[in-house]
């Protein structure tokens, strides 16, 4: 529980080319949530949890969308451990992930990702 309040990141920059965007659109039919889906790409770089038997992606609590990520952009993420709450058999972590676009003042998205870690 001591991690609550910790800031994490930034991650390395990731180049977003048209091929990546096209693959996302082919899979989903809509580019709107590409930046949200990229939070899963960044999570292992932001947070490593040891000493647990299992970690489960429990979903999201809050999502704020900014501008669409366009081809030729570079993105990275920053994390903030917003909460660590005890649950039966472990802890639920709320990690606020902010996806930044290089050269842009507004983030592409801010996602409160929920993960459960069981002893």
Secondary structure, DSSP 8 states (H G I E B T S, - for coil): -TTTT-EEE----EEE-HHHHHHHHHHHS-STTHHHHTHHHHHHHH----S-SEEEEEEEEEEEE-S---TTEEEEEEEEEEEEEEETTEEEEEEEEEEEETT-SS-SEEEEEEEEEE-
